[in-house]
Amino acid sequence: MIRRRGRARPRSLRAQLTTANVLLFAVGLVLFGLAGSVGLDRFLVGAVDDDLHDARRAVQGTHADLAAIRRYADLGAALGAFPGTAPAGERDVIFVPLSPDGRALSLRASGAPGVLQQSLAQAYGDPAGPAGPAGPAGPADKADGAPRTVRTGGTPYRVTTLRLPDGGHVLLAQSLEPAERAVRRLLLLNGCAGGALLLVLAVVSRAESRRRLRPLGDMVRTASAIAEGDLTRRVTDRGPSSAEVAELRGALNAMLHQIESAFEIRERSSAQLRRFAADASHELRTPLAAIRGYLQLSGQGMLDGRQRDRAMARMAAEADRMARLVDDLLMLARLDESPETRPAPVDLARVVRDAAADLRAVQPARPLRVDVPGHGLAIEGDEGPLTQIVANLLANVRAHTPGDAAVRITLRQEAGHAVLEVADDGPGMDPGDAERVFDRFFRAGGAGRAPGDGTRDAGEPGDTHGGSGLGMAIVRVAVEAHGGTVRVDTGPGEGFTATVRLPSPNAAETGPAIGGA
């Protein structure tokens, strides 16, 4: 059975940033160290070459031949002052006389050349040396004065040759060991200092990256808390951060606010839907129960002729009530599903006059005043919902105020809006009930309402037992579908005024207002 390898756990961003910083700094240190070492090596080798050139010019200035140099060497040996006769130090110039075939000769008239002199002469004339093989003329081919590097006994030397007036040659050499030792020390120092700097950089970089990336950790914790159900969590500002992190924090908080608002709206909508379904089922159950009761009584023969007629009238009334309730529900459902209206020119003044005429026909004794523009007030809207708005407001007055309570209907243009006011002198409403008057299926007892009045809500025509609780809800939805607003002003014993504002930028009053009593 082949076991699948698990995916490697991704490295943290802090570790990646720290590693990248350390690697980049390490490459920079290496390049800096190499450049410094090469520069120091060239500088020190150039200093050695300068010493060799100075010695070469000094020997040339004496115009001495090999015999004269040997006499100077014997004299210097006696005094201990001529270079090349005493054991050479690392920074001393070594003099090595050469035979025509490139062999080392003694610098003094008597004696043999030292081991170092012989090694230098052999390395300088070695065919495998960097200077190339010695030709038939021996060192004469190398007497151009250009210093060369040879290695003998593991020690590097810079060497040059000088042609003497008698045709002989002298090899001048100086050790490069001090230069190489200085370069090695520089490399060691750079390595130690670079290692310490890399360690400090790693610690500082990790600490700084942790501080800089702390907001990202806060965002992760906030997202985890929200995933667990805490929609109120937000990403907090816990210190200075970069502009990009601040922008990300602001965008994330804005998104979280929208998510929380969306969840709240969804929960509120779900609660409203559940309450709406419960209220609708209750509203339909009441007339159905009444109709079922009358049918059972009739089926059992418990109703005589007059009682049967009364039962049939009641069943017809309950059926009408259910029909109106279903119509209201369909109206609300249509407006909720498709709040966009089919705009067309509508004379709102005509709609108001027709609704007022209907109210006069039903309640001719009610005091009624209508103030509308004489030649109409045209707006863009859907005539069906607009008619429903006015009808529901007047049905609300008719069903929930005494028959002698005065009603005033006013229509005017105001700042690009058509303003409709329906005011009555009825019992009014409590402020708490007025805040919920647009809720669906809401009913509230009007303060001081007349005996036999229904609850304060938009009822249907002919309903003497109160409305379905949907009339004012239909008014608000229809008004908002037209881009308008509706508000109520009321209080116990202060009457009830509903004000509807509908946008009508092109509306114009074409004549004086017509009032009716």
C-alpha positions in Angstrom: 0.0 0.0 0.0 1.4 3.3 -1.1 1.2 6.0 1.6 0.6 9.5 0.3 2.9 12.1 1.5 1.2 14.8 3.3 1.6 18.3 2.0 4.4 20.2 3.7 3.2 22.8 6.1 3.7 26.2 4.6 6.3 28.4 6.1 5.2 31.4 8.0 5.6 34.8 6.3 7.8 35.9 9.2 10.2 33.1 8.6 10.3 33.8 4.9 10.9 37.5 5.4 13.6 36.8 7.9 15.3 34.2 5.7 15.2 36.6 2.7 16.7 39.5 4.7 19.5 37.3 6.1 20.3 35.8 2.7 20.4 39.2 1.0 22.5 40.7 3.7 24.8 37.6 3.6 25.3 38.0 -0.1 26.1 41.7 0.4 28.6 40.9 3.1 30.3 38.3 0.9 30.6 40.6 -2.0 31.8 43.4 0.3 34.4 41.2 1.9 35.7 39.9 -1.5 35.9 43.4 -2.8 37.7 44.6 0.3 40.1 41.7 0.3 40.9 42.1 -3.4 41.5 45.8 -3.0 43.7 45.3 0.1 45.7 42.6 -1.7 46.3 44.9 -4.7 47.2 47.8 -2.5 49.8 45.7 -0.5 51.2 44.1 -3.7 51.5 47.6 -5.2 53.4 48.7 -2.1 55.9 45.8 -2.5 56.3 46.6 -6.2 57.1 50.2 -5.3 59.8 49.0 -2.9 61.3 46.9 -5.7 61.2 49.7 -8.2 62.9 52.0 -5.6 65.6 49.4 -5.0 66.0 48.9 -8.7 66.4 52.6 -9.4 68.9 52.9 -6.5 71.1 50.1 -7.9 70.9 51.6 -11.4 71.9 55.0 -10.0 75.2 53.6 -8.8 76.2 52.3 -12.3 78.0 49.5 -10.4 78.9 46.2 -12.0 78.8 42.8 -10.3 82.4 43.2 -9.0 81.6 46.6 -7.5 78.4 45.3 -5.9 80.4 42.5 -4.3 82.9 44.9 -2.9 80.0 47.0 -1.4 78.6 43.7 -0.1 81.8 42.8 1.6 82.1 46.2 3.1 78.4 46.2 4.1 78.8 42.7 5.6 81.7 44.0 7.7 79.5 46.8 8.9 76.3 44.8 8.9 74.4 47.3 6.8 74.2 46.0 3.2 70.9 44.3 2.4 71.0 40.7 1.3 74.0 39.9 3.3 72.3 39.3 6.6 69.3 37.0 7.1 66.4 38.6 5.2 63.3 39.8 7.1 59.8 39.6 5.6 59.9 43.2 4.5 63.6 43.4 3.4 64.6 43.4 -0.3 66.7 40.4 -1.2 69.6 40.7 -3.7 70.5 37.7 -5.7 73.3 37.9 -8.4 72.5 35.6 -11.4 74.8 33.8 -13.7 74.1 34.1 -17.4 72.3 30.7 -17.3 70.1 31.9 -14.4 71.9 30.2 -11.4 72.2 32.1 -8.2 75.7 33.5 -7.3 77.0 34.6 -4.0 76.6 38.3 -3.3 80.0 38.4 -1.6 83.3 37.7 -3.3 83.8 34.5 -1.3 81.2 32.0 -0.1 78.2 30.4 -1.6 74.6 31.7 -2.2 72.1 31.0 0.5 69.3 28.5 0.2 66.7 31.2 -0.2 68.7 32.9 -3.0 69.1 29.6 -4.8 65.3 28.8 -4.4 64.4 32.3 -5.7 66.7 32.0 -8.7 65.4 28.5 -9.4 61.8 29.5 -9.1 62.3 32.6 -11.3 63.9 30.5 -14.0 61.7 27.5 -13.5 60.0 26.6 -16.8 56.8 25.8 -15.0 56.9 29.2 -13.2 54.4 31.9 -14.0 57.1 34.0 -15.7 57.7 31.3 -18.4 60.7 29.3 -19.2 64.2 30.8 -19.4 65.4 31.0 -23.0 68.9 30.6 -24.3 69.8 34.0 -23.1 68.8 33.2 -19.5 67.4 36.0 -17.4 68.1 38.6 -20.0 64.7 38.0 -21.5 63.1 38.9 -18.1 65.1 42.0 -17.4 62.2 44.3 -18.4 61.7 45.5 -14.8 58.1 44.2 -14.5 57.7 42.5 -11.1 56.4 38.9 -11.1 55.2 36.6 -8.5 57.0 33.4 -7.7 56.4 30.9 -4.9 59.2 29.0 -3.1 58.9 27.0 0.1 55.2 27.8 0.2 56.0 31.6 0.4 55.1 34.0 -2.4 57.6 36.6 -3.5 57.5 39.5 -5.9 60.7 39.5 -8.0 62.3 41.7 -10.7 65.7 41.7 -12.4 68.2 44.3 -13.3 70.9 44.3 -16.0 74.3 45.5 -14.8 76.7 47.5 -16.9 79.0 44.5 -17.2 76.2 42.4 -18.7 75.4 40.6 -15.4 72.1 40.5 -13.7 70.7 41.0 -10.2 67.4 39.6 -9.0 65.6 41.7 -6.5 62.8 40.0 -4.4 60.5 40.8 -1.5 58.2 38.5 0.4 54.4 38.7 0.0 53.7 36.8 3.2 52.8 40.0 5.1 50.4 41.0 2.4 48.7 37.6 2.4 48.6 37.5 6.2 46.9 40.9 6.2 44.3 39.7 3.6 43.7 36.5 5.7 43.2 38.6 8.8 40.8 40.9 6.9 38.8 37.9 5.7 38.7 36.4 9.2 37.6 39.8 10.6 34.9 40.2 7.9 33.7 36.6 8.6 33.4 37.1 12.3 31.8 40.5 12.1 29.6 39.4 9.2 28.4 36.4 11.2 27.6 38.5 14.2 25.8 41.0 12.0 23.8 38.2 10.4 22.8 36.9 13.8 21.7 40.4 15.0 19.9 40.9 11.7 18.1 37.6 12.0 16.9 38.5 15.5 16.0 42.1 14.7 14.3 41.1 11.4 12.2 38.4 13.1 11.2 40.7 15.9 10.3 43.5 13.4 8.5 41.2 11.1 6.5 39.9 14.0 5.6 43.5 15.0 4.8 44.6 11.5 2.7 41.4 10.7 0.8 41.5 14.1 -2.2 43.2 12.3 -2.4 40.2 10.0 -2.6 37.9 13.0 -5.3 40.1 14.4 -7.2 39.8 11.1 -6.9 36.0 11.2 -8.2 35.9 14.8 -11.0 38.2 14.0 -12.0 36.1 10.9 -11.9 33.0 13.1 -14.1 34.6 15.7 -16.6 35.7 13.1 -16.6 32.2 11.6 -17.5 30.9 15.1 -20.5 33.3 15.1 -19.2 36.5 16.7 -20.2 39.0 14.1 -19.4 42.0 16.3 -15.7 41.4 16.2 -13.5 44.0 14.3 -9.8 44.4 13.5 -8.4 46.8 16.0 -5.5 49.3 15.6 -2.9 48.2 18.1 -0.1 50.5 17.1 1.7 52.1 14.1 1.4 50.2 10.9 2.0 50.7 7.2 -0.4 52.4 4.9 -1.2 49.2 3.1 -2.0 47.4 6.4 -4.2 50.3 7.5 -6.1 50.2 4.2 -6.5 46.5 4.4 -7.8 46.9 8.0 -10.3 49.5 7.0 -11.5 47.5 4.0 -11.9 44.4 6.1 -13.8 46.2 8.9 -16.1 47.8 6.3 -16.7 44.3 4.8 -17.4 42.9 8.3 -19.8 45.7 9.0 -21.7 44.9 5.8 -21.7 41.2 6.6 -23.1 41.9 10.1 -25.7 44.2 8.6 -26.6 41.6 6.0 -27.0 38.9 8.7 -29.1 41.3 10.9 -31.3 42.1 7.9 -31.6 38.4 7.1 -32.5 37.6 10.7 -35.0 40.4 10.9 -36.5 39.4 7.6 -36.7 35.8 8.7 -38.4 36.9 11.9 -40.8 39.2 10.0 -41.6 36.3 7.6 -42.3 33.9 10.5 -44.5 36.5 12.2 -46.2 37.4 8.9 -47.0 33.7 8.2 -48.3 33.2 11.8 -50.4 36.4 11.6 -51.7 35.6 8.1 -52.7 32.0 9.2 -54.4 33.5 12.2 -56.2 36.1 10.2 -57.4 33.4 7.8 -58.3 31.0 10.5 -60.7 33.3 12.2 -63.2 33.8 9.3 -62.7 30.1 8.3 -63.7 29.1 11.8 -66.8 31.3 11.7 -67.8 29.9 8.3 -67.2 26.3 9.5 -69.3 26.9 12.6 -72.3 28.3 10.6 -72.1 25.4 8.2 -72.1 22.9 11.1 -75.1 24.5 12.6 -76.9 24.6 9.3 -76.0 21.0 8.6 -77.4 19.9 12.0 -80.7 21.7 11.3 -80.2 24.0 14.3 -81.0 27.2 12.3 -84.5 28.3 11.3 -85.2 30.5 8.2 -84.3 33.9 9.7 -81.2 32.5 11.5 -80.2 30.7 8.3 -80.4 34.0 6.3 -78.3 35.7 9.0 -75.8 32.9 8.9 -75.5 33.2 5.1 -74.9 37.0 5.4 -72.2 36.4 8.0 -70.5 33.7 5.9 -70.6 36.1 2.9 -69.1 38.9 5.1 -66.3 36.6 6.3 -65.7 35.4 2.8 -65.4 39.0 1.7 -63.0 39.6 4.6 -60.8 36.7 3.5 -60.9 38.0 -0.1 -59.8 41.4 0.9 -57.1 39.9 3.1 -55.8 37.8 0.2 -55.9 40.8 -2.1 -53.8 42.8 0.4 -51.4 40.0 0.8 -51.0 39.7 -3.0 -50.5 43.5 -3.2 -47.8 43.4 -0.6 -46.2 40.3 -2.2 -46.2 42.0 -5.6 -44.7 45.2 -4.2 -42.1 43.3 -2.2 -41.0 41.1 -5.2 -41.0 43.9 -7.8 -40.9 47.3 -6.1 -40.3 49.0 -9.5 -43.4 50.7 -10.7 -44.6 51.2 -14.3 -44.4 55.0 -14.5 -46.9 56.9 -16.5 -48.4 60.4 -16.2 -51.0 60.3 -13.4 -53.2 63.2 -12.3 -52.9 62.8 -8.6 -55.5 65.5 -8.0 -58.1 63.4 -9.9 -57.2 60.3 -7.8 -57.7 62.3 -4.6 -61.0 63.8 -5.8 -62.3 60.3 -6.8 -61.4 58.9 -3.4 -63.0 61.8 -1.6 -66.2 61.2 -3.6 -66.2 57.6 -2.5 -65.9 58.7 1.1 -68.8 61.1 0.7 -70.9 58.4 -0.8 -70.3 56.0 2.1 -70.5 58.6 4.9 -72.4 61.6 3.6 -72.7 63.2 7.1 -69.0 63.3 7.8 -67.4 66.8 7.6 -64.9 66.6 4.7 -62.7 69.3 3.1 -60.6 68.7 0.0 -58.0 71.1 -1.2 -56.4 70.1 -4.5 -55.0 72.0 -7.5 -57.8 73.2 -9.7 -56.4 71.9 -13.0 -54.7 68.9 -11.6 -51.2 67.9 -10.4 -49.5 65.4 -12.7 -46.8 63.0 -11.6 -45.0 60.0 -13.0 -46.2 56.8 -11.3 -48.3 53.7 -11.3 -52.0 54.6 -11.0 -53.0 51.4 -9.3 -50.7 51.6 -6.2 -51.3 55.4 -6.1 -55.1 54.8 -5.9 -54.5 52.2 -3.3 -52.5 54.7 -1.2 -55.3 57.3 -1.1 -58.0 54.7 -0.6 -56.2 53.0 2.3 -55.6 56.3 4.1 -59.3 57.2 3.8 -60.4 53.7 4.7 -58.3 54.1 7.8 -60.2 57.3 8.7 -63.6 55.8 7.9 -63.1 52.6 9.9 -61.4 54.1 13.0 -62.9 57.5 13.7 -66.4 58.6 14.8 -68.7 59.4 11.9 -68.8 63.1 12.8 -65.0 63.5 13.0 -63.9 66.0 10.4 -61.5 65.0 7.7 -59.2 67.3 5.7 -57.5 66.2 2.4 -54.8 68.5 1.1 -52.7 68.1 -2.1 -50.0 70.6 -3.0 -46.6 70.9 -4.7 -43.7 71.6 -2.5 -40.0 71.7 -3.5 -40.3 69.3 -6.4 -42.6 66.9 -4.5 -46.3 66.3 -4.5 -47.4 66.4 -0.9 -50.6 64.6 0.2 -52.0 65.1 3.7 -54.9 63.2 5.2 -55.9 64.6 8.6 -58.8 63.7 10.9 -60.1 64.9 14.3 -60.4 61.4 15.6 -59.1 59.9 18.9 -55.5 59.7 17.7 -52.9 57.1 18.8 -50.4 56.5 21.6 -46.8 57.5 20.5 -45.6 53.9 21.0 -48.4 52.5 18.7 -47.7 55.2 16.1 -44.1 54.0 15.7 -45.5 50.6 14.7 -48.4 51.7 12.6 -46.7 50.6 9.4 -45.9 47.1 10.6 -47.8 44.3 9.0 -50.7 42.9 10.9 -50.2 45.5 13.6 -53.3 46.7 15.5 -53.4 49.1 18.3 -56.3 50.5 20.3 -56.7 54.2 19.5 -56.7 56.4 22.6 -60.2 57.7 23.3 -61.7 56.0 20.2 -65.4 55.9 19.9 -67.3 52.8 21.0 -67.7 50.3 18.3 -64.6 51.6 16.4 -62.1 49.2 15.1 -58.4 49.2 15.9 -56.4 52.0 14.5 -55.2 50.6 11.2 -56.0 50.9 7.6 -59.2 48.9 7.2 -61.1 47.9 4.1 -64.3 49.6 2.9 -67.3 48.4 4.8 -65.2 46.9 7.6 -66.7 47.9 10.9 -64.6 45.6 13.0 -61.2 46.9 12.2 -58.8 46.3 9.4 -56.6 43.4 8.5 -53.5 45.2 9.8 -52.1 45.5 6.2 -53.5 48.8 5.0 -50.8 51.1 6.3 -48.1 48.6 5.5 -49.4 48.7 1.9 -49.3 52.5 2.0 -45.6 52.6 3.1 -44.5 49.9 0.5 -46.3 51.6 -2.3 -45.0 55.1 -1.4 -41.4 53.7 -1.2 -41.9 52.0 -4.5 -42.5 55.5 -6.0 -39.4 56.9 -4.3 -41.4 58.8 -1.7 -41.8 58.9 2.1 -44.7 58.7 4.5 -45.0 59.7 8.1 -47.7 60.1 10.7 -48.3 62.8 13.3 -50.6 61.8 16.2 -51.2 61.7 19.9 -54.0 60.8 22.3 -56.9 63.1 21.6 -54.9 65.0 18.9 -56.2 63.3 15.8 -54.2 61.5 13.1 -52.4 63.1 10.2 -50.7 61.0 7.5 -48.3 62.9 5.1 -47.1 61.4 1.9 -44.3 63.0 -0.2 -43.9 61.7 -3.8 -41.1 63.0 -6.1 -42.6 65.1 -8.9 -39.9 67.4 -10.3 -42.0 68.2 -13.4 -45.2 68.8 -11.5 -46.8 72.2 -11.7 -50.0 73.6 -10.4 -51.9 74.9 -13.4 -54.8 76.5 -11.5 -56.0 77.6 -8.1 -56.8 75.0 -5.4 -60.4 73.8 -5.2 -61.8 73.3 -1.8 -64.8 71.3 -0.9 -66.7 70.9 2.3 
